[in-house]
Amino acid sequence: VGPRGAPLGLGQGDPPEVEEEVGVDEEEPRALPVPEKEPVLPEPLRLPTKTRAAPDPRAQVARLKAQISRLYADVVQDLDAPARTVWDELYALFQAKMAIDLTDEDQSEIERYVFEQLPTESTDLIWKVYKVLHLEQERDRWQRLAEASG
């Protein structure tokens, strides 16, 4: 309760009420100023960060070459002679097509080869070819960066 019995209303954001006394010829009562406080916010939490240096292009090329060699060796070790021929042809076809922007005709040629030439038991080779070629493209990109950096 504030002066003159008026409730203060603190904590509710309401300014204090001021009652007027009846019959007093003084200047009009004024509300007492309430200092406004800015909310105090906690400091933002700063987590420790690791600063990573940009990867060395030469190291990336070496890493990708090793990864490609392992993957390629894993693929061909279990192939018999006919499957190895299929792998080599499929790999060469995809490699040639990925070196250029594929046209509808290129896409049709790949589909035709897959559905007409590829034995059904060798369809999993498609995924393996894509994996090897993707890694080779990434290796080539890092190789260009290594050459550009000196």
N, C-alpha and C positions, 0 to 999 in steps of 0.2 A: 504494500500500500504506500502510495506516494504522499506528498504534502497535501493537506486538506482532505485526506481520506480517499483520494482517487486511486484506482488501481493503476499500476504502472504498465502492466502488459508486457513485461520484459520477456525476451526469449521467443516472442511470437511475432516480432517484427513490426508491431503496432506502436505508433508514437504514444507517449503518455497523454492521458486525457486531462484536461484542466476544467475544473468546475468554476462557474462564475458565481461570485457572491452577490446576492441580491441586495440592492439598496446601497451599494458602495459606489460613489462617484469617482472612482479612480480611473486611470487609463485601463483599457481593456486588458484582461489578463493574457499573458502570452504563454505559449507552451515552452517548456524548458527545452533548450536544444539538446539533442541526443547525439553525441559524437558517433559518426558512422565509422565503423571499422571495416577495413578491407579484409576479406577472408584470407587467412594464412594458408597457403597451399604447401604441401610437402615438396621437398626437392624431388625432381624426377629421378627415378631409379636408374643408375647407370651401371650396366652390366659390363664386365670386362670383355673386351673384344680382342680377338687375335687378328693381327694384321698379317695378311698373307701377301707375300711377294708374288708378283705375276709369275706363272710357271715359265720355266726356261724352255723355249721352243725346241732346243736340241734334245733336252731330256724327254720332252713329250714325244718327239719323233722316235727316239730309242725305245721308249716304253711301248708305243704303238707298234713298232716293227716286231718287237718280241711277242706282243699279244697276237698279232696277225700270224706270225710263224707258228705259235702254239695252236691257234684255232685251225689253221690250214692243215697242220700235221695231224691233229685230232680227227679232222674230217676224212682225210684221204687214207689214214691207216686202216680203216675198216672196210674200204671199198675193194670189191673185186674188180677185175679188168673191165668188164662192161660198165659197171657203175662209175669207175674212174674215168672212162671215156665220156660218159654222160656229164659227170662233174666238170671235166675240162671244157666241154662244149658249152655247158650252161654258164660256167664262170666267164668264158671268153665272150659269150653273147651279152651277158649282163654288163660286163666291164666296158664293152664297146658302146652299148646303149647309154650307160650312165655317164660316159664322157661327153655326150651331147645332150641337148634338150630333146626329150622324147616327143615324137610326133604320134599321131594316131596310128600311122603305119608301123612305127617302131613297137608300139604297144601291141598291135595285132601280131607282129612277128614273134614277140615274146610269148604271147598267149598260144599261138599256133605251135611253137616249139614245146611249150610246157605240156599242152594237151595231146599233141600228136607224137612227139619224139621221146618225151620223158616217161620211162617206165613208172607204173603206179607205185611201186615199192620205193622209188627214189624221190618222191615229192618232198620229203623233208629236206632234201638238198637245197631247195629254193631258199628256205629260211637261212641255211648256213651260208649260201652264196651272198645273200643280202648282208649278213653280219660281217663277213670278210670284206665285202666291198665298202660297207659303211666305215669300217675301221681304216681301210686304205684311203678313203676320201679324207677322213680326219687327219691321218698321217700326212697326206699331201698338203693339207691346209697348214699344218704346223711346220712342214718343210719349207713352204713359201715364207712363213713368218721368220724362220731361222735364217734363211738366206737374206731376207730384207734387213734383219737386225745386225748383219755383219758376220 
